[in-house]
């Protein structure tokens, strides 16, 4: 198994996914909640702030305009009540009065006129030629004649220019008269035209029919239906200032603040584009969104990277654990084999001993004189000697098996590496001979003793020898040179064979667990990885060098513990 | 070994304790031929009975028997006859038990299967040291 297959493992994939999800949820939830709450709060406060600002503005201008209109009305009333009011029907007097008004009070008065009850203008002072004009059919006249004071809507009238009229009804000379003054539209218009809010905010005045009483800015397009809606809303809210957000006829979102003035005849409206009014809010939202996006991206990237890295660590730890388990199993197997071998060796020992002794007994008997002359005495003696030799061979075999069994405990003991190498060779000798492999040794005498587990060391040596034998089996034989030597603080053991060598691609993976080049069912791919684990555990190293068609050398370095160094 | 002592008993008196009957029989035969008076015991119990009946110079004791542990038998032998020289036979790899035996007074041990000549040599050494 390689690290690549670990990544593909569905278990680790789902583990990665779960970790990523958990990290993302845990990080995002508070972020969303906190930023959501803050943004909402900011949104609400900002709306309130904008509304309050508009309200204040409308209130101020409403008062301003009302004051302006009342002032003009008062001027005319004052004029109508002056002691010489009987002279109002004289144009010269009227002109004099107009001049006084324009100079002393306000230049907004354009002209003055006195209209009788039948709508005929009796006297006129002003720049237009309106003397004797007939107003009986004029809208303003019909209304003015009915009330004491009157301020008209803006209209073009006879002069063809927008203007509006301030009129006062008056009785003198036993007749009802109407003193009217025209107010300069531009001057009045300035009152609202100068109201600017942000980049798109402006003000205007509408009458009850939704007609403009002020000039609109050139770039502004009127949205009639919205204004009618506003009028309806404002009527409902009486004297209060009404603030609405609405979409105009051109699909633009606007915020409107409106209030009635001139006793409910006119309506002052402040209009501002929403995107302009809330530009700061929108900017804040954009920045928050950007931060959220970047933060989110950061969190997701970190979550993915961290989870992947952690899963790789977990996979590695799992792999190590698996290796340990396998090693334990392998060692256990070896111990079981050892016990079995010991049992067999014991059982075989006795019959072999009896056979050898019986042969010895026959030999004893052959010593007696009666047999000395026998024809086949020499043959007998040769046969008995052979029985003896073979018995001894059996004894050696059982001894080896028993040594092996005795060493299958993994306790750490003081061991002599050369002995263990000899034991391993003894066990592998048979299969080596069968594969026509010759094992040569060149072991340094007086190799220092070291602390090690005999089983584990034997496992390492056996594995290396068996691998070499297996490799050369296909080749039809070869030699294994085993050398041991020591330097100042290490024992160095080399297992060199002249087998087919290991391909470079395989060389890097040779100590990986489950890596094998043997046919399926022939090798577990665990031998070398277990050797690697054992040597590493002892603080040593195992290395491999290989040249194709020349051979392979496994080199083991085991450190000599300091207390062993003299 | 001195001539008169050997004659007094005639021969070395040996107790051979081994539950492997075939082995005990043939060893006894071969030893008899070499002028050693061998008494065989095929189990721990038989060994104890034998030592109660007669005196022996040397006992050859298999440490691994089915009915009794060799070390236990050794302890009893040593209690009944402290002068008895005991040579233990042990399987390969269980020398530790044999070394324990030496602590309890055994003369020496040999690993099984052993050479007859080697065993006889050990017996003679034991007899000599006992004198």
Boltz contact constraints between the chains, C-beta under 6 A:
constraints:
  - contact:
      token1: [A, 346]
      token2: [B, 91]
      max_distance: 6.0
  - contact:
      token1: [A, 349]
      token2: [B, 113]
      max_distance: 6.0
  - contact:
      token1: [A, 350]
      token2: [B, 20]
      max_distance: 6.0
  - contact:
      token1: [A, 353]
      token2: [B, 23]
      max_distance: 6.0
  - contact:
      token1: [A, 353]
      token2: [B, 113]
      max_distance: 6.0
  - contact:
      token1: [A, 354]
      token2: [B, 22]
      max_distance: 6.0
  - contact:
      token1: [A, 354]
      token2: [B, 23]
      max_distance: 6.0
  - contact:
      token1: [A, 357]
      token2: [B, 26]
      max_distance: 6.0
  - contact:
      token1: [A, 358]
      token2: [B, 26]
      max_distance: 6.0
  - contact:
      token1: [A, 360]
      token2: [B, 116]
      max_distance: 6.0
  - contact:
      token1: [A, 361]
      token2: [B, 26]
      max_distance: 6.0
  - contact:
      token1: [A, 361]
      token2: [B, 29]
      max_distance: 6.0
  - contact:
      token1: [A, 361]
      token2: [B, 30]
      max_distance: 6.0
  - contact:
      token1: [A, 364]
      token2: [B, 30]
      max_distance: 6.0
  - contact:
      token1: [A, 364]
      token2: [B, 33]
      max_distance: 6.0
  - contact:
      token1: [A, 395]
      token2: [B, 113]
      max_distance: 6.0
  - contact:
      token1: [A, 399]
      token2: [B, 92]
      max_distance: 6.0
  - contact:
      token1: [A, 402]
      token2: [B, 92]
      max_distance: 6.0
  - contact:
      token1: [A, 402]
      token2: [B, 93]
      max_distance: 6.0
  - contact:
      token1: [A, 406]
      token2: [B, 93]
      max_distance: 6.0
